Amino acid sequence: MKLFTLSLSMIFLFIGCQTVNPDESDKSTGATSDVLKADRNIQQSLLFGYTDEKGTLKIDYQFDMAHSFQRGSALVQKSDSFFLIDKSGARISEVYESVKEWDKKIPWRVGFRSVQDTLNAFLLSPNGEELIGNVQDFYFNNDRLMAKKKNSANGVSSTLHAFVDTSDWHYSDFYNSIMLLSGGEERPNIATGNEAVEEISGKYCLINQSGERISDWYEDLMQDKNTHFFHVSRSRDWPKRSKYGVINHKGELVVPMDFDHRCRVYDEVIITGNSPNNIMEQGLYSASGKELKKTVYSEINVFGDLIHIVEKNGYHYFHYDNANAALKLVAGPFDLVSLGSSSRGKLGGRWSVSGGTAYYTGNEINSSLICVSKKGKYGFMNYQGEMVIPIEYDKFEGSMHSGVFKVFKGKQSYVFQPDGQLKLQ
């Protein structure tokens, strides 16, 4: 007989089971009498037994406590002993000092229990089998079942963590710490939700759902907030700065760790940055890891579908050709670009102007235009790189109320709407 004391307070979540409705888990097709419920004899012994739906006693009143049947078994107590019984009333598990039921409001938890003493915790299946143990405790990280155990190697006490694989009930390797990554409600399935950052002695890597390492070790590893990429870095001897790169969710290095600044990551392209002599220089990589532009340009930005690059002969706008992993010039060069819209986007994004360049920060580009200039003449381009208003106006006065803007040709002035339609002459 095994005796254990329960100290486990966390309610566990079992992931590897078939989803069932707790109220239906023990109903047999066409046999309503198979549904048993706990019933207390309040007239005489005050003990519990089990009756069917018609109230017929099926298991005698004999228990001090009785839980409902889940997946064919029920947790009962006699004096100080806890064990599982089947629907005939026969004991099907060892006897314990305490057993914890999982929250049966969540269907996939139904029928599984936990047992723990001061040194060992293990899980109990619906048929009374001890599934997995030899750890200090179980817990959940983003709905993944985890285990932890004490480590006293080299005289230093610490806690190690592992995944629990519920398909065949085994632990992954144990690590100092594990952080499961998830896309969250607004970016579901970013990084597939299966990779985790794990740490040993101050270094980090990606591990997969089974706990296997899928990347190299890095001094720092951080998930990009908007994409399925990760920023990585390696330290340099002081006073030299750390160098940064980017890996994908498979653990593959797509941007080498050669850059002074963390990269700006988009779905299809990645902007790199160095600052020799404290002067910013930028470059461009594809998401697959191809270098598109060397890191020598004074300015690279992404505006809607356009990639804005300042080269020696002016401002250029490119589209990224994903099929060929190449840039395609769609507009430019221009002598100057500047703000050609209202100062606020329709979803709360905000415009700013620096060095004659319009920057947009927000969720979506609206129907506004970019004012471009060549040889002293002005025109307007949309965010697909198409010229909407030809470069033939002498002066651009700037945005007016409601996003309209005013330009001049000779002594004649024109007011255009944000979509490029003439509003007033």
ZIWOTA-V988723 format. One record per residue. SS is DSSP state (~ for helix, > for strand, _ for the rest). NEAR is the number of other C-alpha atoms within 12 Angstrom. D_LAST is the distance of its C-alpha to the last C-alpha in Angstrom with 1 decimal. Layout:
# ZIWOTA-V988723
SS_NEAR_D_LAST, SS_NEAR_D_LAST
This chain:
# ZIWOTA-V988723
__11_95.9, __18_92.7, __20_91.7, __27_88.4, __24_86.6, __27_82.9, __23_80.5, __28_77.4, __18_74.8, __21_71.7, __26_71.0, __35_70.7, __33_68.5, __37_69.9, __26_67.5, __21_69.7, __22_70.9, __18_70.0, __19_67.9, __20_69.9, __19_69.8, __26_72.4, __21_73.5, __22_74.1, __28_75.4, __29_79.1, __24_79.0, >_15_80.8, __11_79.7, __8_81.6, >_13_83.8, ~_17_82.7, ~_21_86.0, ~_27_84.9, __32_82.5, __38_84.4, >_32_83.4, >_34_85.1, >_30_87.3, >_25_89.4, __20_92.9, __11_92.5, __10_95.8, __10_98.1, __15_97.3, __17_93.7, __24_93.2, >_31_90.4, >_38_90.8, >_37_88.6, >_29_88.4, __24_86.7, __18_84.2, __15_87.2, __19_88.7, __18_91.5, >_26_92.7, >_25_92.2, >_28_92.8, >_24_95.3, >_27_94.5, >_25_95.3, >_31_92.2, __25_91.3, >_27_87.6, >_36_85.9, __33_82.3, __34_80.8, __38_81.2, >_41_78.4, __37_78.6, __33_82.3, >_37_83.5, >_43_83.7, >_47_84.3, >_41_87.4, >_28_89.5, >_24_93.2, __17_94.4, __18_92.7, >_26_92.0, >_37_88.8, >_44_88.6, >_44_87.0, >_34_88.6, __30_88.0, __33_88.2, __21_92.0, __30_92.2, __20_93.4, >_22_92.2, __25_90.1, __28_89.2, __27_91.0, __29_91.6, >_31_89.4, __25_89.4, __30_85.8, __39_83.0, >_36_79.3, >_38_77.5, __31_73.9, __22_71.2, __29_71.7, __19_68.4, __23_66.8, ~_25_68.1, ~_27_68.8, ~_34_70.8, __38_73.4, __45_77.0, __41_76.7, >_45_78.4, >_45_78.9, >_46_82.0, >_33_82.4, __25_85.1, __18_84.9, __20_84.9, __26_83.6, >_33_80.9, >_39_80.8, >_41_79.1, >_36_81.1, __37_80.2, __34_80.7, __28_84.0, __33_85.3, __24_84.8, >_26_84.0, __25_81.0, __29_80.2, __27_81.3, __23_82.6, >_31_79.5, __30_79.0, >_36_76.2, >_37_73.4, >_29_69.8, >_24_66.3, >_25_63.3, __21_60.2, __23_62.6, >_31_64.6, >_35_68.3, >_42_69.5, >_39_72.9, >_34_74.0, >_31_77.3, >_23_78.9, >_18_79.4, __11_82.0, ~_10_82.0, ~_7_83.3, ~_8_84.2, __9_80.6, __12_79.6, >_20_76.2, >_22_74.6, >_29_73.6, >_34_71.2, >_40_71.0, >_42_69.4, >_37_71.6, >_26_71.3, __26_72.1, __18_72.6, __14_75.9, __26_76.3, >_24_76.3, >_30_74.7, __26_72.4, __27_73.3, __30_73.2, >_34_70.8, __25_70.3, >_31_67.0, >_38_64.7, >_32_61.1, >_35_59.8, __35_56.1, __29_53.8, __24_50.1, __18_50.0, __9_48.2, __11_44.7, __17_45.8, __17_48.8, __18_51.2, ~_27_49.8, ~_32_52.8, ~_22_54.4, ~_29_55.9, __31_59.2, __37_59.1, >_39_60.5, >_42_60.6, >_39_64.3, >_28_65.8, >_24_69.1, __15_70.0, __18_66.5, >_25_65.0, >_33_62.7, >_42_62.2, >_44_60.9, >_35_63.4, __30_63.1, __33_64.1, __27_67.7, __32_67.7, __26_67.9, >_28_66.1, __25_63.3, __29_61.9, __27_63.3, __26_64.0, >_32_61.4, __26_61.6, >_31_58.4, >_36_56.7, >_33_53.7, >_34_51.6, __29_47.9, __22_46.2, __23_43.6, __31_45.5, __34_49.0, __40_49.7, >_43_51.9, >_42_51.7, >_41_55.0, >_33_56.4, >_29_59.6, __23_60.9, __16_61.5, __9_64.2, __7_63.1, __7_61.2, __10_59.4, __20_56.6, __23_56.7, >_29_55.1, >_34_52.9, >_40_52.3, >_47_51.4, >_39_53.6, __38_52.8, __38_54.5, __29_57.2, __32_58.2, __26_57.0, >_31_55.6, >_33_52.2, >_39_51.2, >_27_54.1, >_30_55.0, >_27_54.0, >_35_51.0, __31_50.8, __29_48.3, __33_48.0, __39_45.7, >_33_42.4, >_34_43.1, __29_40.8, __24_41.9, __32_41.7, >_39_41.6, >_42_43.2, >_42_42.0, >_44_44.9, >_37_45.2, >_31_47.6, __22_47.6, ~_16_49.8, ~_8_50.1, ~_10_47.9, __15_44.8, __20_43.2, >_27_43.2, >_34_42.1, >_38_43.0, >_43_42.5, >_37_45.1, >_33_44.8, __36_46.3, __28_49.2, __27_50.1, __24_48.7, >_23_47.4, >_34_43.9, >_32_43.1, >_24_45.6, >_31_45.3, >_25_44.0, >_29_40.2, __28_38.6, >_35_36.2, >_36_36.1, >_34_34.2, >_34_33.4, >_32_29.9, __29_30.0, __26_31.2, >_33_30.6, >_40_33.2, >_43_31.7, >_39_34.1, >_31_33.8, >_25_35.8, __14_36.7, __14_34.1, >_25_31.2, >_35_29.8, >_33_30.8, >_37_30.2, >_33_32.9, >_30_34.0, >_31_37.6, >_20_39.7, __18_42.3, __13_44.4, __13_45.0, __21_44.6, >_24_42.2, >_29_38.7, >_22_36.2, >_21_33.4, >_26_30.1, >_31_27.6, >_31_28.0, >_24_29.2, >_33_26.3, __27_26.7, >_32_25.0, >_37_23.7, >_32_22.3, >_40_21.1, >_47_17.9, __42_18.5, __33_19.8, __32_23.2, >_27_25.2, __25_25.8, __22_26.5, __16_30.2, __16_30.6, __18_30.0, >_22_28.8, >_32_26.8, >_21_28.0, >_22_27.2, >_14_30.1, __16_30.2, __22_26.6, >_31_27.3, >_31_26.0, >_32_28.9, >_36_29.0, >_23_32.0, __20_32.4, __17_33.4, __20_30.4, __31_27.2, __30_24.2, __27_21.2, __37_19.5, >_43_19.0, >_49_20.5, >_46_18.7, >_42_20.7, >_35_21.1, >_25_23.1, __17_24.0, __18_21.4, >_25_18.4, >_34_16.7, >_39_16.1, >_44_16.9, >_35_20.1, __32_21.5, __33_25.0, __28_26.6, __29_25.7, __25_23.2, >_25_20.2, >_28_17.2, >_30_14.4, >_21_16.1, >_29_17.3, >_23_15.4, >_28_13.2, __24_15.0, >_26_14.6, >_35_14.4, >_23_14.4, >_28_15.8, >_27_15.9, __20_14.8, ~_16_16.4, ~_18_17.2, ~_28_16.5, __30_12.8, >_37_11.9, >_35_9.7, >_36_9.9, >_24_9.8, >_22_10.8, __13_12.7, __11_11.3, >_14_7.6, >_20_6.1, >_26_4.6, >_30_6.3, >_34_8.9, __29_11.8, __36_15.3, __27_16.1, __31_13.4, __20_11.4, >_18_7.6, >_17_7.1, >_16_3.8, __16_0.0
